[in-house]
């Protein structure tokens, strides 16, 4: 954004990272939950075996599923049978995850958010969350899961578009990458 930033590291090595994962299991994810779970599986398949990760879920309230672990199979099995239900406290879950990420063992830290980007139940506002994300110095990578081909109501399309734009902005402002996934 036009401001000088110090370079903390620059390398092409696959060094271990502390990863926080936020998986949206709220009701708005019902139609795209299988795609979200597949995205999580692909992420775990490509992770460095030395990485550590934790998993938090989005629903009516932030839920801690698994603390830091190097057992990615445990993370995948924990969500395998989970369904989508409840309101969406996405901003609150991301905020809690950024705080939890500080306790990671590695200097390099990243948060991965898998969601449709919609929020209807958080105490944090979008602006407050973005400020907190910038202060955290963690890269936030987002996987926006879209079900627009299944939505026909204009209000649903508008909400989905707003959510996906938020995901894109969150990644861009923190130096992360935004992915948009429509199907497996």
N, C-alpha and C positions, 0 to 999 in steps of 0.2 A: 504493500500500500504506500510506496514511496518513502518509507522510513528505513534508514540503515539498521541492519540487524547483525549481531555478531554470529559468526559461524562457529558452532560448537563442535560439529564433527562433519567430516566429509569422507566417505569411503564407499566402496562397492562390495565390501564384505557382508556376509550374512551373519552379523553379530547378534547375539541374543537380545531379545526385547521383552519388556514387561507389557503385556497386552490386556486391556480391559475390554470386555465384550458386553454390549448392551443389545439384548434381543427383545424386540417388541412382541409380547404375547397378549396384547390388548384386543378387545373385540373388533377393532377396525382392521385387524390383520387376518380375520377369519378366512377370506378367500385366497390370500397369498401366503399363508403360513408355511405351506410345503416348500415354496420357493425360498422363503427366508431360512428355513432349516437347511435346505440344500446349500445356500450361500454360506451358512455357518460351517457345514461339513467341508466345503471346498477350502475355506479359510484354514480350518484345522489341518487338512491334508497338506497344505502348502507351508505350514509353520515350520520354523527351525525347531528341531527336537529339544534344543536347549532353552527355547522361549518359555516363559511362564505366562499363564493367562487366568483371568477370573471371569465369571459369568454373572451378570445381573439381568433380571427380566423386568420388562415394562408391563404394568397393568394399572389397576386403580391406585396402587402404591408401589414404589420401587421395591423389588424383591431381590435379595442376595441369594443366588443359587449355589455357587461354588466359589470359594476364595481362591487365591493364587495356587495354581497347580501346574505341573508339567504333564499331567495325564489328560491329554486332549480327548481320549476315548471316554473318560468320565464326564467331561463337559457335554459331549454328543449324546451319551446315553441319558443324561439328566433331562434333556429337552425332547428326546425321541417321542415320548407319548404325551407331551404337553399340548393342550389346546389353546385357542385364543378366546379370551373372555375378559370382561370388565372395561372400565373406563381407561383413559390413556394419560398417565403421568410421565410422559417422555422426558420433559425438561428436568423434572425432579430426579429421575433415574440417571440421566446423564450427569447432573450436578453431583449426585452421590458417588457415581463411578469415578469422576475426576478426582474427588477427595481420596477414594480408595486407591486409585492408581499411584498416588504419592508413595505408598508403602511398598511399591515394587522393588525387587532386588536389583534391577538393571537401570543404568543411566538413561538408556533410550526407552521412551515410553510412548505408547500409542493407544488410543481408544477407537474401537470399531463399533459403529452404531448400525444395526440392521433393523430398519423400520420403514413405515410409510411416511414418517415425519409428522404425523398428526398428533396434536396434544389437546386434551379437553379437561384435564384434571390436575394440573400442576400448580404449586404455590409460586414457583419461579416463573417469571415472564421470559419471553424469548430474548429480550434485550439483556436481562440479568444473566441469563445462561450464556449468551455470547460473550459478555464481559468476563464471566468466570472462566470460560474456555480459553480466552486470550491470556488471562493471568496464569493459567495452569502450565503453559509451555509444552503441553502434550499435543502431538498431532492427532487430529480426529479424522478418521476415515469413515465415510458413510456408504452404506449400501441401501439405496432407496429402492424399496420393493413396490412395484406398481401393478395395480389390477384394473387400470382404466378401461381395458377392453371389456371388462365385466360390468362396469358402471354405466348406467344410462341416465341417471338423474343429474341435472346440471349442478345442483348444490354439492353432490358427492364428487363430481369432477373438479369443482372449484376447490373444495377442501383438500382433495388429493394433490392437486397442482400446488397449492400453498404449502403443504407438507413436504413435497419433494423439493420445492425451492428452498425451504428452510434447511433441508439436508445438504443441498449443494452449497449454501452460504456457510454453514457450519464447517464443512470440510475446507472450503476456500480460505476462510479467515484464520484457520489454524494450521495451514500448510499441508492439509491432508488431501486425499483423493476421493472424489465422489463417483460411485458407480450406480447406474440405474439398471435394475433387473426386472424383466417382464415375465420371464418363465425360466424353467430349468435350463 
